């Protein structure tokens, strides 16, 4: 099963676009991962991930969120073919 859940902060202003007769929202989130290493130290990695939302999902995020807001995204992962 290909189900992923991410919690992060939206990194830029949101722009809703029309594509293929529906609305699409492409946005980026900063997702932080903290892990323990030897010696009881913690390392924090911050990654910027790209997301797409379509139709009512795109409209809902656009209407209720803005840059800096924390968001939970449940999605499926796809490769951009190395792009």
Secondary structure, 3 states (H helix, E strand, C coil): CCCEEEEEEECCCCCEEEECCEEEEEEEEEEEEEEEEHHHEEEEEEEEEEEEEEHHHHHHHHHHCCCCCEEEEEECCCCCCCC
